[in-house]
Amino acid sequence: QVQLVESGGGLVQPGGSLRLSCAASGFTFSSAWMNWVRQAPGKEREFVATITSSGSTYYADSVKGRFTISRDNAKSTVYLQMNSLKPEDTAIYYCNHDQYWGQGTQVTVSS
């Protein structure tokens, strides 16, 4: 069955960095478009970034220039490098492929 397992969240000060990972299994990862989506308290889930099977990337305007999505097909893992973090980046971050979702990892940006 499809599994998506996120890791790497935590508490970081404004301006800091974190790298999230999502280990995937149960489907042909190298052919899959992968997404990161986040949900802040009291808000709807919102798109963060996508990486296509060929490696093209797309970002929400709010994270463009600060976040980088990447993938390692040999490890069936997608990453989200987050730099220059802001308090408004605080959210649960989810890995997504098609209709499948991970359990999420909490990112808190606070001094």
C-alpha positions in Angstrom: 0.0 0.0 0.0 1.0 3.6 -0.5 2.9 5.2 2.5 4.2 8.7 2.9 6.2 9.4 6.0 7.4 12.9 6.8 10.1 13.9 9.2 12.3 16.8 10.0 9.9 19.3 11.6 10.6 21.1 14.8 10.9 24.4 16.5 13.2 27.0 14.9 13.8 30.7 15.4 12.8 33.3 12.8 15.4 33.4 10.0 16.4 29.8 10.7 16.3 26.7 8.4 14.8 23.2 8.4 14.8 20.4 6.0 11.8 18.2 5.7 11.9 14.7 4.3 9.1 12.4 3.0 9.9 8.8 2.4 7.6 7.2 -0.1 6.7 3.6 -0.8 4.0 1.5 -2.6 4.1 3.2 -5.9 6.6 4.1 -8.7 8.2 7.1 -7.1 10.4 8.1 -10.0 7.3 8.6 -12.2 5.3 10.5 -9.5 4.7 14.2 -9.1 5.2 15.0 -5.4 3.8 17.9 -3.4 4.3 19.6 -0.1 1.1 21.2 1.4 0.8 22.9 4.8 -2.0 23.8 7.2 -1.7 26.5 9.7 -3.9 26.6 12.8 -7.5 27.6 11.9 -6.7 27.8 8.2 -7.3 25.7 5.1 -4.5 23.5 3.7 -2.4 25.5 1.2 -0.1 24.5 -1.6 3.6 25.0 -0.9 5.6 23.3 -3.7 5.5 20.6 -6.4 8.2 18.6 -8.1 7.4 16.8 -11.3 8.8 13.4 -12.4 11.3 15.2 -14.6 12.4 17.5 -11.8 10.6 20.7 -12.7 9.5 22.7 -9.6 6.7 25.0 -8.7 6.3 27.1 -5.6 3.7 29.2 -3.8 4.5 32.9 -4.0 4.7 33.0 -0.2 7.7 30.6 -0.2 9.4 31.4 -3.5 13.1 32.1 -3.1 13.1 30.7 0.4 12.1 27.1 0.0 13.5 24.4 -2.3 11.8 21.1 -3.2 14.0 18.3 -4.4 13.9 14.5 -4.8 16.1 11.5 -4.6 14.6 8.7 -6.7 17.1 6.2 -5.5 15.8 6.7 -2.0 12.2 7.3 -3.0 12.4 10.5 -0.9 11.3 14.1 -1.5 12.7 17.0 0.5 11.7 20.5 1.4 14.6 22.8 2.3 13.2 25.8 4.2 15.4 28.8 4.7 14.7 32.3 6.1 11.8 30.9 8.0 9.1 33.3 9.3 6.5 32.9 12.0 3.8 32.7 9.3 5.4 29.5 8.1 4.3 27.8 11.2 2.0 24.9 10.2 1.8 21.2 9.8 3.5 20.2 6.6 2.2 17.3 4.6 3.7 15.3 1.8 1.2 14.4 -1.0 1.0 12.3 -4.0 -2.3 11.9 -5.9 -4.9 11.1 -3.3 -2.4 10.0 -0.7 -1.2 12.0 2.3 1.4 11.6 5.0 0.7 12.1 8.7 2.3 15.5 8.6 5.2 17.1 10.5 4.9 20.2 12.7 7.0 23.2 11.9 7.0 26.0 14.5 8.8 29.3 13.9 9.1 31.3 17.0 11.6 33.2 19.1 
